[in-house]
Amino acid sequence: MRISARIYISMLLLLSVRYPRAQGTLQFNQVLLLDNSNSPYTVPVGKAWKITQNSYGNRWFLSSLSSFTQNWTGTVPNPCTGATSGSSIVLSTNFSYCGGVNWPTANGHQLGQGSGAVTWLPSGTVVDIPSTPCSHSTSASIGQNVVYRDSRTSAFHCQALQISSGSSVPNSSILSIIEFNILP
């Protein structure tokens, strides 16, 4: 029994040296939503950041317009006239995904993406949120109400379309951060 007591004490000492306790405690300070408007950001001294969500900004852009004939029914009525029978030409807005070329980084390393990616950052960490807008070359100027289908949602809409060639959409991630004070 003496040997097993020594082994037990040795194991406790080994674990306490290998896994030391924290040097301070964390106290909630504030919630931050960061985008590229003031990037780069630096985690302040005496603070720790917990990134709880790294969501994409508006990364869809209009890549083309096409048209097709739509038959209207009671379940899918014409959004401009309300007609539940007949057919008409519908514009289809085709959007493309801008891609992940603007992923935020912490000290030059890419941060995880999506709502399940939790990342802790110590004070002094530099967070960069770049933004290169997506541009498109599609033009449309239809001043009257027209039926169009949004390719992202498959929903039909009725409105005037004003789309300029060369316009762009923002392409910045938005970081949701919980900032903590580090207390001794």
VENQUIGI-V282632 format. One record per pair of residues at least 4 apart in sequence whose ideal C-beta (glycine too) atoms are under 7 Angstrom apart, sorted by sequence separation. I is the first residue (numbers start at 1). J is the second residue. D is the distance in Angstrom with one decimal. If there is no record, write none. Layout:
# VENQUIGI-V282632
I_J_D ; I_J_D
This chain:
# VENQUIGI-V282632
1_5_6.3 ; 2_6_6.6 ; 3_7_6.4 ; 4_8_6.2 ; 5_9_6.4 ; 6_10_6.1 ; 7_11_6.2 ; 8_12_6.6 ; 9_13_6.4 ; 10_14_6.2 ; 11_15_6.3 ; 12_16_6.3 ; 13_17_6.4 ; 14_18_5.9 ; 15_19_5.8 ; 43_47_5.7 ; 72_76_6.3 ; 78_82_6.3 ; 105_109_5.8 ; 113_117_5.9 ; 121_125_4.2 ; 142_146_5.0 ; 72_77_5.7 ; 77_82_5.5 ; 78_83_4.3 ; 105_110_5.6 ; 106_111_5.6 ; 112_117_3.0 ; 149_154_6.7 ; 150_155_5.4 ; 43_49_5.1 ; 72_78_4.7 ; 77_83_6.3 ; 105_111_6.4 ; 121_127_6.9 ; 34_41_5.9 ; 77_84_4.9 ; 103_110_5.0 ; 104_111_4.9 ; 112_119_5.9 ; 149_156_5.4 ; 150_157_6.5 ; 103_111_6.8 ; 111_119_5.8 ; 147_156_6.1 ; 148_157_5.6 ; 74_84_4.7 ; 78_88_6.5 ; 103_113_6.8 ; 72_83_5.1 ; 73_84_6.1 ; 147_158_5.6 ; 72_84_5.8 ; 72_85_6.1 ; 145_158_5.1 ; 148_161_6.6 ; 72_86_5.7 ; 145_159_5.8 ; 146_160_7.0 ; 72_87_6.6 ; 106_121_5.7 ; 145_160_6.1 ; 146_161_6.2 ; 71_87_4.7 ; 144_160_6.1 ; 70_87_6.2 ; 143_160_5.3 ; 29_47_6.8 ; 69_87_5.3 ; 70_88_6.3 ; 107_125_5.7 ; 142_160_6.0 ; 106_125_5.3 ; 107_126_5.7 ; 142_161_4.7 ; 69_89_6.0 ; 70_90_4.4 ; 106_127_5.3 ; 140_161_4.9 ; 141_162_5.8 ; 26_48_6.2 ; 35_57_6.9 ; 67_89_5.3 ; 68_90_5.9 ; 67_90_6.5 ; 104_127_6.3 ; 105_128_5.1 ; 140_163_4.5 ; 67_91_5.4 ; 68_92_6.2 ; 104_128_6.4 ; 139_163_6.2 ; 67_92_6.7 ; 104_129_4.5 ; 138_163_6.1 ; 139_164_6.4 ; 65_91_5.7 ; 66_92_4.8 ; 139_165_4.0 ; 65_92_6.9 ; 138_165_6.7 ; 65_93_6.2 ; 66_94_6.3 ; 102_130_4.8 ; 137_165_5.4 ; 65_94_6.9 ; 102_131_5.6 ; 137_166_6.7 ; 64_94_4.5 ; 102_132_5.9 ; 62_93_6.0 ; 63_94_5.4 ; 101_132_6.5 ; 135_166_6.1 ; 136_167_6.7 ; 63_95_6.3 ; 62_95_5.9 ; 63_96_3.9 ; 135_168_4.4 ; 61_95_6.5 ; 134_168_6.0 ; 60_95_4.5 ; 61_96_6.1 ; 133_168_3.7 ; 134_169_5.3 ; 98_134_4.0 ; 133_169_6.2 ; 60_97_6.2 ; 61_98_5.8 ; 133_170_5.9 ; 134_171_5.3 ; 59_97_6.1 ; 60_98_6.7 ; 133_171_5.4 ; 59_98_4.0 ; 131_170_6.3 ; 132_171_5.9 ; 131_171_5.4 ; 131_172_3.8 ; 129_172_6.0 ; 129_173_5.7 ; 129_175_6.7 ; 54_104_6.5 ; 91_146_6.1 ; 93_148_5.7 ; 92_148_6.9 ; 95_151_5.4 ; 54_111_5.5 ; 90_147_4.9 ; 91_148_4.1 ; 92_149_4.8 ; 93_150_5.6 ; 94_151_4.9 ; 95_152_5.3 ; 54_112_6.4 ; 90_148_6.4 ; 93_151_5.9 ; 54_113_5.5 ; 88_147_6.3 ; 90_149_5.6 ; 92_151_6.2 ; 51_111_6.6 ; 54_114_6.8 ; 53_115_5.0 ; 54_117_5.7 ; 80_145_5.2 ; 52_118_6.0 ; 51_118_6.7 ; 80_147_5.4 ; 50_118_6.7 ; 51_119_4.4 ; 79_147_6.0 ; 78_147_6.3 ; 102_171_5.2 ; 104_173_5.0 ; 50_120_5.5 ; 51_121_6.9 ; 102_172_6.4 ; 103_173_6.8 ; 102_173_6.5 ; 104_175_6.2 ; 48_120_6.4 ; 49_121_4.4 ; 48_121_6.8 ; 61_134_4.1 ; 63_136_6.2 ; 65_138_5.9 ; 98_171_5.2 ; 48_122_5.9 ; 62_136_4.9 ; 64_138_5.7 ; 48_123_6.8 ; 59_134_7.0 ; 61_136_4.9 ; 63_138_6.7 ; 65_140_5.6 ; 47_123_5.5 ; 62_138_5.2 ; 46_123_6.3 ; 79_156_4.9 ; 43_121_5.2 ; 45_123_4.9 ; 79_157_5.9 ; 80_158_3.8 ; 43_122_6.6 ; 44_123_6.2 ; 79_158_4.1 ; 43_123_4.9 ; 43_124_6.3 ; 42_124_6.8 ; 43_125_4.6 ; 42_126_5.3 ; 40_126_5.3 ; 41_127_4.6 ; 40_127_6.2 ; 40_128_4.2 ; 39_128_5.6 ; 39_129_4.2 ; 39_130_7.0 ; 60_152_6.3 ; 36_129_4.5 ; 35_129_6.1 ; 36_130_6.4 ; 34_129_6.3 ; 36_131_3.9 ; 62_163_6.0 ; 61_169_5.1 ; 58_169_4.9 ; 58_170_5.2 ; 59_171_5.6 ; 57_170_5.2 ; 57_171_5.9 ; 57_172_4.2 ; 57_173_5.9 ; 56_173_5.9 ; 57_174_6.0 ; 55_173_6.6 ; 54_173_5.8 ; 55_174_5.2 ; 54_175_5.6 ; 53_176_4.0 ; 51_175_5.6 ; 52_176_5.1 ; 51_177_5.4 ; 52_178_6.0 ; 50_177_6.8 ; 49_177_4.9 ; 50_178_4.6 ; 49_179_5.6 ; 50_180_6.9 ; 47_179_5.6 ; 48_180_4.8 ; 47_180_6.5 ; 47_181_6.3 ; 48_182_5.8 ; 46_181_6.4 ; 47_182_6.6 ; 36_172_4.0 ; 46_182_5.5 ; 35_172_4.8 ; 35_174_5.1 ; 33_174_6.1 ; 34_175_4.5 ; 33_176_5.9 ; 34_177_6.3 ; 32_177_4.3 ; 31_178_5.7 ; 32_179_5.8 ; 30_179_5.1 ; 28_178_6.9 ; 29_179_4.5 ; 29_180_5.8 ; 28_180_6.1 ; 29_181_4.9 ; 27_180_6.2 ; 26_180_4.0 ; 27_181_4.5 ; 26_182_6.3 ; 27_183_5.4 ; 24_182_5.0 ; 25_183_5.0 ; 24_183_5.4 ; 24_184_5.2
